[in-house]
Amino acid sequence: MSTATLQSERVDHPRSIERLVAGMPTSDGAGVKLTRVLTQDLQRRLDPFLMLDAFGSDEADDYIRGFPDHPHRGFETVTYMIAGRMRHRDSYGHEGLLQNGGVQWMTAGRGVVHSELPEQEAGRMEGFQLWLNLPSRDKMTQPWYRDIQSEEIPEARVGDVRVRVIAGSTHGMEGAMQRAVTEPLYLDIHFEGPDIFRQSLPAAANAFVYVYRGNVRVGDEAVGEQRMAILRNDPDSDGVVLQSDGPARVLLIAGMPLREPIAQHGPFVMNTRQELIQAFEDFQAGMFGAS
């Protein structure tokens, strides 16, 4: 895909950092090592986002067993593969290959069982999985997914900064995905050298930055590698300004809060305890797939 050169956006009242988060080393699936950056205790603060996992290793033992069959209900998963190959299969007969630079966007909706297994035995596997909540009216919608290959993700260049627009829009360029209620913005920002990147944001949106290469500054405060900066909510703010003194790569993620109750147990995210109980009963009854 060609890269469009765009003029920098104007941000007059940028957000500052509320707090920095280091993330928690853990494992998931069949022993895949990862860092849980957005943990459950931050769900209300960063509504509509429920979780962000970062994974990256050159050691096959850290990822080779992958994520065998497991269920989901009530939210969306956004998996962004920086390096590596992962095969997806689900209980509705869908199958796809997630590979270098690509994204899989899955709406679990009323319930799906799926697996994500590596299609490599060596080399680097690196990426992110973001969980995006669904509004209560959509939690029981039909499951759906889309594999977005790397060349389908729009790219913009602003000075010496290259931006991959996964969702939402930047500098007038629409991203690969749009969502009407949560209005997620998902940018992968590549600083190729010293530069400044400005992004407008709605004042009501919750937003955070995750640095996965190098370091950047938000205002006068540094955000180091493998750190998440939660951006302060300010009714007068109109965006964020990121500055780097050298090469860096940063995720900028923002969305409109749902302000609904969150009831979660493992892979099910609903609004009430009774809905969670129903999710378990439906899963045990084999209702998470094509009949």
C-alpha positions in Angstrom: 0.0 0.0 0.0 1.2 3.5 -0.8 1.7 6.0 2.0 -0.1 9.3 1.9 1.8 12.4 3.0 -0.4 14.6 5.3 -0.1 17.9 7.1 0.2 17.8 10.9 -3.0 18.2 12.9 -3.5 21.2 15.2 -3.6 20.5 19.0 -3.9 23.6 21.2 -4.7 21.9 24.6 -2.8 18.6 24.7 -3.4 16.0 27.3 -0.9 15.2 30.0 0.0 11.9 31.6 -2.2 10.7 34.5 -0.1 7.7 35.4 2.5 5.2 34.0 1.9 1.5 34.0 4.5 -1.2 33.6 2.3 -4.2 33.0 2.3 -7.6 34.6 4.3 -10.6 33.2 2.0 -13.6 32.9 1.1 -16.5 30.6 -2.1 -17.5 28.9 -3.4 -20.1 26.5 -1.2 -23.2 26.7 1.7 -21.3 28.3 2.3 -18.4 26.0 4.4 -15.8 27.8 3.1 -12.2 27.6 2.8 -9.0 29.5 -0.7 -7.9 30.5 -0.5 -4.1 30.1 -4.2 -3.2 30.6 -5.3 -5.3 33.6 -8.8 -5.8 35.0 -8.5 -3.1 37.6 -8.1 -0.5 34.8 -11.2 -1.5 32.9 -13.5 1.2 34.3 -10.8 3.9 34.0 -10.1 2.9 30.3 -13.7 2.0 29.3 -14.4 0.7 26.6 -11.1 -1.2 26.7 -10.9 -4.4 28.8 -7.4 -5.7 28.3 -4.2 -5.2 26.3 -1.7 -8.0 26.1 1.8 -7.6 24.6 3.7 -10.6 23.5 7.2 -10.9 21.9 9.8 -13.5 21.9 12.5 -15.1 19.8 12.2 -18.3 21.9 9.7 -20.8 20.4 9.1 -22.3 23.8 7.5 -19.0 24.9 4.8 -19.2 22.2 4.8 -22.5 20.4 1.8 -24.1 22.2 -0.4 -21.1 21.3 -4.0 -20.7 22.3 -6.0 -23.9 21.9 -9.8 -23.9 21.7 -11.3 -21.4 24.2 -14.6 -19.5 24.3 -15.5 -15.8 24.3 -18.8 -13.9 24.7 -19.7 -10.2 24.9 -16.8 -8.2 23.4 -14.4 -7.9 20.5 -10.8 -9.0 20.2 -8.3 -7.1 18.1 -5.1 -9.0 17.4 -2.2 -7.1 15.8 0.7 -9.2 14.6 4.0 -7.3 14.3 6.0 -10.5 13.5 5.1 -14.1 13.1 2.2 -16.3 11.8 -0.8 -17.5 13.7 -3.7 -19.6 12.3 -7.2 -18.9 13.5 -10.1 -21.3 13.5 -13.5 -21.0 15.1 -16.7 -22.9 15.9 -18.6 -21.3 13.0 -16.2 -22.7 10.4 -14.2 -19.6 9.9 -10.4 -19.8 9.4 -7.7 -17.3 8.7 -4.0 -16.6 8.8 -2.7 -13.7 10.9 0.8 -12.7 9.8 3.4 -9.9 9.7 1.7 -6.5 10.0 -1.8 -7.9 9.8 -4.8 -7.6 12.1 -7.7 -9.9 13.1 -10.8 -8.1 14.3 -13.3 -10.6 15.9 -16.7 -9.9 17.4 -17.3 -12.7 19.8 -20.9 -11.5 20.3 -23.2 -14.2 21.6 -20.5 -16.7 21.8 -17.7 -18.4 19.8 -15.0 -21.0 20.5 -11.8 -20.4 18.7 -8.1 -21.3 18.6 -5.0 -19.3 17.7 -2.0 -21.5 17.0 1.4 -20.6 15.6 2.3 -21.6 12.0 6.0 -21.4 12.7 8.5 -23.5 14.8 11.2 -20.9 15.2 11.8 -17.2 14.8 10.2 -14.2 16.4 6.6 -13.9 17.3 5.4 -10.4 18.4 2.2 -8.6 18.7 -0.7 -7.3 20.7 -4.2 -8.4 21.6 -6.7 -5.7 22.6 -10.2 -6.4 24.1 -12.8 -3.9 23.2 -16.1 -4.0 25.0 -19.5 -4.2 23.3 -22.5 -2.1 24.4 -25.2 -4.1 26.2 -27.4 -4.0 23.1 -24.8 -5.8 21.0 -23.4 -8.4 23.4 -25.6 -11.1 21.9 -25.0 -10.2 18.3 -23.9 -12.7 15.7 -20.2 -13.6 15.9 -18.1 -12.1 13.1 -14.5 -11.6 12.2 -12.3 -10.0 9.6 -8.7 -10.7 8.7 -7.0 -7.5 7.6 -3.8 -8.1 5.8 -0.9 -5.7 6.3 -1.3 -4.1 2.8 -5.0 -3.3 3.7 -4.1 -1.0 6.6 -3.9 2.6 5.5 -0.7 4.4 6.2 0.0 8.1 6.5 3.3 10.0 6.7 3.5 13.2 8.8 7.0 14.6 8.7 9.3 11.7 9.6 6.5 9.8 11.3 4.7 6.9 9.6 1.3 6.0 11.0 -0.6 2.8 10.4 -4.3 3.5 10.9 -5.9 0.3 12.2 -9.1 1.9 13.4 -10.6 5.4 13.5 -9.0 8.2 11.6 -5.9 10.4 11.7 -5.3 13.6 9.8 -8.4 13.0 7.7 -7.4 9.4 6.7 -9.9 6.7 7.6 -8.5 3.5 9.2 -9.1 -0.1 8.2 -12.0 -0.5 10.8 -14.7 1.8 12.2 -17.0 1.2 15.1 -20.0 3.5 15.7 -20.6 3.3 19.4 -17.1 3.0 21.0 -15.5 4.9 18.1 -12.1 3.3 18.7 -8.9 4.9 17.5 -6.0 2.5 17.1 -2.8 3.9 15.6 0.7 2.3 15.3 3.0 5.3 15.2 6.6 4.9 13.8 9.0 7.7 14.6 11.9 7.3 12.1 13.9 10.0 13.9 13.4 13.0 16.1 10.0 14.5 15.5 6.6 15.5 16.9 3.3 13.8 16.2 0.0 15.5 17.1 -3.3 13.7 17.2 -6.7 15.3 17.9 -8.9 13.4 20.4 -12.4 14.0 21.7 -12.3 15.3 25.2 -14.7 12.6 26.3 -12.6 9.7 25.0 -10.4 7.6 27.3 -6.9 7.2 25.8 -3.6 5.7 26.4 -0.2 5.3 24.8 2.0 2.1 24.8 5.6 2.4 23.8 7.1 -0.8 22.3 10.3 0.5 20.8 12.4 3.4 22.1 10.8 6.1 24.2 8.7 9.2 23.7 7.6 12.2 25.7 4.1 13.4 26.4 4.6 17.0 27.5 7.6 17.0 29.8 7.2 13.4 30.9 9.1 10.5 29.4 7.4 7.2 28.5 10.0 4.4 28.3 9.9 1.2 26.4 7.3 -1.3 27.5 5.4 1.3 29.4 1.8 2.5 29.1 0.8 6.1 29.7 -2.8 6.7 30.7 -3.7 10.1 29.4 -5.5 12.5 31.7 -9.1 13.3 31.0 -9.5 17.1 30.7 -12.7 18.7 29.4 -10.6 21.4 27.7 -8.2 19.1 25.9 -8.3 18.6 22.2 -5.6 16.0 21.6 -2.2 14.6 22.5 1.3 15.6 21.4 4.0 12.9 21.2 7.7 13.8 20.8 10.6 11.5 20.2 14.4 12.2 20.1 15.0 9.2 17.9 13.5 6.1 16.4 10.5 4.8 18.4 7.2 2.9 17.9 4.1 3.7 19.8 0.5 2.5 20.0 -2.1 5.3 20.5 -5.5 3.9 21.5 -8.6 5.8 22.4 -12.3 5.3 22.6 -15.6 6.5 23.9 -16.7 5.1 27.2 -19.8 3.0 27.4 -20.5 3.8 31.1 -22.2 0.4 31.6 -21.7 -2.2 34.3 -18.9 -4.6 33.6 -19.3 -8.2 34.8 -16.4 -10.4 33.8 -15.3 -13.9 34.5 -12.4 -15.1 32.4 -13.5 -15.1 28.7 -17.0 -13.8 29.3 -17.7 -10.1 29.6 -21.4 -9.1 30.3 -23.3 -6.6 32.3 -24.7 -8.7 35.2 -23.8 -11.8 37.2 -26.9 -13.5 35.9 -25.7 -13.0 32.3 -22.4 -14.5 33.2 -24.1 -17.6 34.7 -26.1 -17.8 31.4 -23.0 -17.6 29.4 -21.4 -20.6 31.3 -24.7 -22.6 30.9 -24.9 -21.8 27.1 -21.2 -22.8 26.6 -21.6 -26.1 28.5 -24.7 -26.8 26.4 -22.6 -26.5 23.2 -24.4 -23.3 22.0 -21.2 -21.4 21.0 -21.1 -22.5 17.4 -22.9 -23.3 14.2 -25.8 -25.7 14.8 
